[in-house]
Amino acid sequence: MDEQSANNPFLIDSLNHPLAGPIRKLLTREGRRELNQILIDDEENILQALEAGVEIDSVYYAGDEVISDTLRKNLTAGATIHEVAKRTTKKLFENDKISRIFAIAQTPKPIGLEALKSIKKDVVVLEDLSISGNIGNITRTSLALGIGGILLLNMDPVDLYDRRLIRASRGYLFCMPMITASTSDFLDYCKKNNETLLVMDMNADKTIDDIASITNRMLMVFGSEKEGCSPEIENAATMKARIPISSKVESLNVSASAGITLFSRSKFNQQG
């Protein structure tokens, strides 16, 4: 520790600082799993996490960045604030996207399939989605249109709070139930609980207009960007519907498809 660090223990000015190691570790899946912590970029996302009850351990800012009074007032009791030297910020994040205001937080407790029993509105189910931008967009649309929760099939729970996904969702993934499960466990749950399982199928007889007025909750499944839903999901579907589109277009991006479908169900999900 150099003289500057000794005079200001809250300043991180080299990779040798005791707090630098955990930050770098949280940029990896293994590090998040080991420390049971996550890294949240940007004030907007940190505030969303705080509003949702996520425990923030520490906040970091680089150079001339300023932490707002709003964030300071809403921080978890006991959370510390640290300055990071500009040159050290670049070294910390190395090949990852550099963040000049970020926080370290406790990983939210995982939510299991049983939580579905208490959700009265539709649930979006994403099977094998891998692109953060798509998941983030669908999360934001789901919150905007009153969806009750999101279930991500075959996603490692530690990846749910990857910093790229947090950014893509604008922090909104903290604002609704986010559940992870395997496809097989999900289908077992659906069978035992007689769930209405909707799958989008371009050859379906029903359209999204036909499902708009259905008055019971649905679990709406959207498949991966490349393959769509698995055969197991397709075979288990209790209902299928399609989005009428021009024959000039082969298919829609999964985020667009989800958005259109969710809007068709907005009357049910936004009532009351």
N, C-alpha and C positions, 0 to 999 in steps of 0.2 A: 504494500500500500504506500503510495507516494504522499508527499506533504499535503497536496491539495485534497486527496481523499481523507487524510487524517483530520484535516480541518472541517471537512464536510462529509460525514459518514453516509449521508443519503445520496451522495454523488457516485455514480458508476462511471468510472473513466478508463477502465481497461477490462479485458477479458479475465484478468486475475481477480477481479472483485468477487467476493463471495456470492453475490446475487446474480452474476453473469451466467454462471453454470446452469442454474435452474431455468433461466429464460431460454437459453439455447436448447436445453433438453426438451422444453415444452413445444418446440417446433417439430418434434418427431412424435409419431404414434406411440412408440415404446416409452418415451419420456412422459407423455400424458397418462399412460397406463400406470407407470411406476409411481408418479407423484400424485395421481388422482387430482390433477389440476388442469386448467385450460388457460389459454392465452386469448384475450379479447382485444381486438384492435378498435381504435377510434371511440371518441366520447359518446357518440350516438348509440353505439352498440353496448358500451359499458352501462349507460343509463337504462337501456332496455333490460339488460340483465339484472340490474339492481331493482328495477320496478317489479321484476318477476320473482324477486327474493333470492337471487344468486348471491352467495357470499364472496365479496371481493377481498382478497388478502392484501394486495398492493397495487399501486398505480405508478406508471412511469411516463415521463415526458422528456423530449429531447430538445436541446438548444433553446430556441426562442419560443417554443410552443408554450401555451398557457392553459392550465387546467381551470375550467370555469368554476365559479362559485357554486353553481347548481350541482356539479359533480362532487365538489368538496363536501357540500352539505348532505348529500345523499349517500356518501360512502358508508360501507359497513363499519360499525364501531371497531376501532382498533386497526383499521387499514392504514398502511403507511404510503407515503408519497416520495418518489425518488426521481432525481434528475439523472439523465443519461447523456454523457458527452456526445456531441454529434459524430465524431469519428468512431466512437465506440458503438453507436447505434448501427452503423454500416457493418461493422465487424460482427455484431451480435446476430444480425439477420442474414448476413452473408449472401447466399443465393435466393433467399426467400424475400417476399415483398417487405420492404422496410416500413416500420410503423413508428410514428413519432409521438403518439400517445397510445398507451396500451395498458392492460391490467392483467394480473394473474388472479384467477378465481378458483374456488372449489368446484369440481365437476358436479353438476346437478345429479341428484339421485336418479337412477334409471327407473323407467316406468314399464311395467309388464302388461301383457295382454289383458289381464283382469281389469285394467283401468277402462277398457272399452265398455264395460257394463254400466259405468256411471256417465258415459258421454251420450247425450240425447240427440245431438245433431250428426250430420254425415261425417264420415271419417275418410280422409284421402289415404290410399294405400299405394306406396311406391315400391315396385319390385325391381331390385337390382339396378336402380339408377346410380350413376357414378359421377355425373357432371355437376359440380357444385352450383353452377349458374342455374341449371334447370331446377334443382332441388330448392335453391334459394328463392327463385321466382315463384315456384308453386307454393312455398311456405307463405310468402307475402300475399299472394292471391287468396290463399285459404283463409288467412286471418281477415283479410278485407271483406270476404264474402261469407263470414260467419261459420266456417267449418269447425267442427268440434275437436279435431285432432289430426295428427299425421302419423302413419305407421310406415316405417321403412323396413322392408323385408331384406334379409341377408346382409344387413350393414353391421359391421362391428360397432358396438356401442361407443367405443373410444373415438370413432370417426364422426360421430354425430356432432361433436363440438370442435371439429377441425376449424382452424381460423378462417380458411377460405370459405367454408360453408356459412360461418357466422356472418362474414362480410356480405356474402351473396344474399343472405336473407335480411340484411340490414338490422340484424339483431332480433328479428321477430321470432326466430325459432325458440327464444326463451319465453315467448308469450302464449304458447299453447302446448298441450300435451304432445310430446314427441316420443313415440314408442318404437322399439326395435324388436324384431323377432325373425325366426326362420320361416320360410314359406310353409314347410311341413307343420310347424307348431301353429301357425296362423290358420291353416286349413282345418286342423283338428279343432281349434277353438270355434271356427265358423260352424262346423258340423254339429258340435255339441250344443251350440247356442242358437242354432237356426237363424244365422245372420243372412241378410239380403246382400249378396255379393254381386256388384255390378262390374262388368268388364266392357270396355269399349272395343267394338268389332266393326270394321268397315262394311261387313256383309250382313250385319244384324238387320232384322225386320223393323225393330223399334228405333226411333231417333231420340235425340235428347229432348225434343218437345214432348215426347210420350212419357218421359220419366219426370218431367218438371212438376207434375201435380201429385205424384205419389207421396203419401203422407206418413210413411214410416222411414226410419233412418236407414241409410245405405252405407256400405263399405265400398268405395269406388276405387278400383284398382287401375293403375297405369303402369305399363311395363317399361323395360329398359329402352334407352335411346336406339339401340341397334336391333334388338330381337323382339321387343314387345313383351307381352305377358308369357309366362311359362305355360307349357301344356297342362301342368297340374292346376294352375289357376283357371285357365280357359275351361277345363273340364268341370271344375267345381262351381263355376259361375251360375248363379240362380237367375241372372238377368243380363242381357246384352243390349247395347245400344250403339248407334253410330252418329257421327256428326256429318250432316249432308254437306259435301264439298264438291267443287267443280271437278269434272273428270280430267281436267288439265293438270290437276295437282295430285300427286301420288299419295302423299300423307302429310300430316301436320307434326311439327315439333311437339314433344311430349308436354312441354310447358304451355304451349298454345292450346293443345287438346284439353289439358286439365282446366285451363282458365275458362274455356267455352263451356265445358261440362259443369263446372262449379257455378258459373253464372246461371245456367239453366235451373239449378237447384237453389238459387239464392232466396226465393220466396219461402221455401221450407226452412232454410237455415237462418234467415234473418228475421223470422217472426218472433214476436214477444220481446 
